[in-house]
Amino acid sequence: MLRASHFQAPLVPRASPPFAFDGSLDDLTTGELQGLLRNRGLEVHDALKKQELIARLAESTPEYSELGEPTMHPSEAHRVNVFERVSPAVAFIQTSFEVPRPLSRSSEYSVGAGSGFVWDTEGHIVTNYHVVAGEGPGTPGHLRQLPRKVRVSLQGSTEQVEATIVGFERDKDLAVLKVDPEALSLKPLAVASSSDLRVGQNVLAIGNPFGLDYTLTQGIVSALNRDIDGFGGRPIRDCIQTDASINPGNSGGPLLDSSGRLIGVNTMIYAPNGVGANVGIGFAIPSDTVRRVVNQIITFGQNARPSLGATLLDDRSRKRLAASLRRDLTGALLTEVVPGSPADSLNLAPCERRYGGVLLGDLITSVNGKAIKQNEDLLCALEESDPEEPVSITVMRGCDPKKEEELHITLVRRKALIDQTR
């Protein structure tokens, strides 16, 4: 893998400062004034009068340092300042498997590399799940069963530090790592709300594309509220689309606003016809989703998301069933209820196969007054709820519009249901 330190910038002769006129601009002709403006990259209209040209030239005059060299434009200086302040929080992450060998020897099999960032001073690092999963299509099946070894390095650190995986949310493509807080200098990123974003805002991305560590790219928010297919197969909602250059190795790195605050986690690029590099369309998981999922994992561990304790009929099968029965089955249709779960406590009924057909179960049509049109609507509404607070759900018993009920339910964390069914 190529690292940025492998490259040395070519020697370029220093350019001389632009020509400076020592006399009065009033002594220049209109043509000479137009030439000076064009040399500075400014458009010039022939209709402009001489005094207008002089005024525009005065406004465009660059500032010079004591050495006679032009200083940075304020926008450049701001961007440089943000990068220098924020880049120490960006992590370079490498994942490998340790493969046993005869005679007590072993070797490591590298399965991925990407980016991440410091979440807090306690040593938590956030990245994409697929960066640390080792479940890519090129990974041999027998290796996927081996324990993963994850190493993290930060800018300025002399060596990589081994990290443990605290937890992950496969469907959201997020993972939380933990390093020894004494081993690295930890400077967490400030987190902004992604709900405040507007199309056209400037964004910055810092990561390790193709192993070229601590690379900065710039772009804009190209679109909002994009749904993209997550690593676990479910769509990740409300993602941010950007044209900032994002390439393999940027995964898990931060997408920042112009102030250097986290607004998303870079996760995916659009790759038409199998193109594996940036084509100007990248996607980031919104920071509001990141904050919710990461805090759940840190506080409650793996499988912390709230759950109803029921299995749903997939949307495609539900639509086919609705068409065959000539009925409106818009919502989330239950096919299984976990004994002892919140759904069981409300006597929610799943579909049952009967001789000659199917006995329809209960259909959930809204949560907290928000309509449920498909399974993802229900799953997102439940995941965004607090397990300690009751949730209002509207249920159509047996899919019968005449038997609609509003129920209140307190969700439980998914791991409690898993422990209960073991």
ChimeraX attribute file (.defattr): number of C-alpha atoms within 10 A of each C-alpha:
attribute: neighborCount
match mode: 1-to-1
recipient: residues
	/A:1	7
	/A:2	11
	/A:3	13
	/A:4	14
	/A:5	8
	/A:6	7
	/A:7	9
	/A:8	7
	/A:9	5
	/A:10	6
	/A:11	6
	/A:12	6
	/A:13	6
	/A:14	6
	/A:15	7
	/A:16	8
	/A:17	11
	/A:18	12
	/A:19	7
	/A:20	7
	/A:21	8
	/A:22	6
	/A:23	8
	/A:24	7
	/A:25	18
	/A:26	11
	/A:27	9
	/A:28	14
	/A:29	11
	/A:30	17
	/A:31	12
	/A:32	12
	/A:33	21
	/A:34	21
	/A:35	14
	/A:36	15
	/A:37	20
	/A:38	13
	/A:39	11
	/A:40	13
	/A:41	10
	/A:42	14
	/A:43	9
	/A:44	15
	/A:45	9
	/A:46	9
	/A:47	7
	/A:48	12
	/A:49	10
	/A:50	17
	/A:51	13
	/A:52	11
	/A:53	21
	/A:54	19
	/A:55	11
	/A:56	15
	/A:57	19
	/A:58	12
	/A:59	9
	/A:60	13
	/A:61	11
	/A:62	14
	/A:63	12
	/A:64	12
	/A:65	9
	/A:66	8
	/A:67	7
	/A:68	11
	/A:69	14
	/A:70	13
	/A:71	13
	/A:72	14
	/A:73	10
	/A:74	9
	/A:75	10
	/A:76	11
	/A:77	11
	/A:78	14
	/A:79	17
	/A:80	14
	/A:81	13
	/A:82	18
	/A:83	18
	/A:84	10
	/A:85	13
	/A:86	22
	/A:87	21
	/A:88	20
	/A:89	21
	/A:90	29
	/A:91	28
	/A:92	26
	/A:93	30
	/A:94	22
	/A:95	22
	/A:96	22
	/A:97	19
	/A:98	15
	/A:99	14
	/A:100	12
	/A:101	9
	/A:102	6
	/A:103	6
	/A:104	6
	/A:105	8
	/A:106	11
	/A:107	11
	/A:108	12
	/A:109	15
	/A:110	15
	/A:111	22
	/A:112	19
	/A:113	27
	/A:114	27
	/A:115	33
	/A:116	32
	/A:117	31
	/A:118	26
	/A:119	25
	/A:120	16
	/A:121	14
	/A:122	14
	/A:123	22
	/A:124	23
	/A:125	29
	/A:126	26
	/A:127	30
	/A:128	28
	/A:129	25
	/A:130	23
	/A:131	27
	/A:132	27
	/A:133	19
	/A:134	25
	/A:135	18
	/A:136	13
	/A:137	7
	/A:138	8
	/A:139	14
	/A:140	12
	/A:141	11
	/A:142	8
	/A:143	17
	/A:144	15
	/A:145	11
	/A:146	14
	/A:147	12
	/A:148	20
	/A:149	20
	/A:150	22
	/A:151	21
	/A:152	25
	/A:153	20
	/A:154	24
	/A:155	15
	/A:156	9
	/A:157	13
	/A:158	9
	/A:159	12
	/A:160	16
	/A:161	16
	/A:162	18
	/A:163	21
	/A:164	16
	/A:165	18
	/A:166	16
	/A:167	21
	/A:168	27
	/A:169	21
	/A:170	18
	/A:171	15
	/A:172	23
	/A:173	24
	/A:174	27
	/A:175	27
	/A:176	29
	/A:177	25
	/A:178	20
	/A:179	20
	/A:180	13
	/A:181	13
	/A:182	10
	/A:183	13
	/A:184	20
	/A:185	16
	/A:186	22
	/A:187	18
	/A:188	19
	/A:189	21
	/A:190	15
	/A:191	18
	/A:192	20
	/A:193	15
	/A:194	21
	/A:195	13
	/A:196	7
	/A:197	16
	/A:198	13
	/A:199	13
	/A:200	12
	/A:201	13
	/A:202	17
	/A:203	24
	/A:204	26
	/A:205	27
	/A:206	29
	/A:207	31
	/A:208	29
	/A:209	24
	/A:210	17
	/A:211	21
	/A:212	18
	/A:213	23
	/A:214	24
	/A:215	15
	/A:216	18
	/A:217	15
	/A:218	19
	/A:219	16
	/A:220	18
	/A:221	21
	/A:222	20
	/A:223	18
	/A:224	19
	/A:225	13
	/A:226	15
	/A:227	16
	/A:228	19
	/A:229	14
	/A:230	19
	/A:231	20
	/A:232	14
	/A:233	12
	/A:234	15
	/A:235	16
	/A:236	23
	/A:237	20
	/A:238	19
	/A:239	25
	/A:240	27
	/A:241	26
	/A:242	29
	/A:243	20
	/A:244	24
	/A:245	21
	/A:246	32
	/A:247	21
	/A:248	19
	/A:249	25
	/A:250	33
	/A:251	28
	/A:252	35
	/A:253	31
	/A:254	34
	/A:255	31
	/A:256	26
	/A:257	23
	/A:258	17
	/A:259	17
	/A:260	23
	/A:261	20
	/A:262	27
	/A:263	27
	/A:264	29
	/A:265	31
	/A:266	32
	/A:267	32
	/A:268	24
	/A:269	25
	/A:270	17
	/A:271	14
	/A:272	9
	/A:273	6
	/A:274	7
	/A:275	10
	/A:276	12
	/A:277	16
	/A:278	17
	/A:279	16
	/A:280	17
	/A:281	17
	/A:282	23
	/A:283	28
	/A:284	26
	/A:285	31
	/A:286	27
	/A:287	24
	/A:288	17
	/A:289	20
	/A:290	23
	/A:291	15
	/A:292	13
	/A:293	21
	/A:294	23
	/A:295	14
	/A:296	19
	/A:297	20
	/A:298	17
	/A:299	9
	/A:300	14
	/A:301	16
	/A:302	19
	/A:303	19
	/A:304	24
	/A:305	23
	/A:306	24
	/A:307	23
	/A:308	23
	/A:309	21
	/A:310	19
	/A:311	14
	/A:312	20
	/A:313	16
	/A:314	15
	/A:315	17
	/A:316	10
	/A:317	10
	/A:318	20
	/A:319	17
	/A:320	12
	/A:321	15
	/A:322	14
	/A:323	12
	/A:324	9
	/A:325	10
	/A:326	9
	/A:327	12
	/A:328	14
	/A:329	23
	/A:330	19
	/A:331	24
	/A:332	26
	/A:333	29
	/A:334	24
	/A:335	19
	/A:336	19
	/A:337	21
	/A:338	17
	/A:339	14
	/A:340	12
	/A:341	21
	/A:342	21
	/A:343	22
	/A:344	16
	/A:345	13
	/A:346	11
	/A:347	11
	/A:348	20
	/A:349	20
	/A:350	23
	/A:351	20
	/A:352	14
	/A:353	11
	/A:354	9
	/A:355	7
	/A:356	6
	/A:357	8
	/A:358	11
	/A:359	13
	/A:360	19
	/A:361	20
	/A:362	23
	/A:363	28
	/A:364	29
	/A:365	25
	/A:366	21
	/A:367	21
	/A:368	15
	/A:369	12
	/A:370	14
	/A:371	17
	/A:372	21
	/A:373	16
	/A:374	21
	/A:375	19
	/A:376	18
	/A:377	18
	/A:378	22
	/A:379	17
	/A:380	13
	/A:381	17
	/A:382	19
	/A:383	18
	/A:384	13
	/A:385	18
	/A:386	15
	/A:387	19
	/A:388	11
	/A:389	12
	/A:390	14
	/A:391	18
	/A:392	16
	/A:393	21
	/A:394	20
	/A:395	24
	/A:396	23
	/A:397	19
	/A:398	20
	/A:399	23
	/A:400	16
	/A:401	13
	/A:402	9
	/A:403	11
	/A:404	17
	/A:405	13
	/A:406	15
	/A:407	13
	/A:408	16
	/A:409	16
	/A:410	19
	/A:411	23
	/A:412	20
	/A:413	21
	/A:414	18
	/A:415	17
	/A:416	15
	/A:417	19
	/A:418	12
	/A:419	8
	/A:420	12
	/A:421	10
	/A:422	5
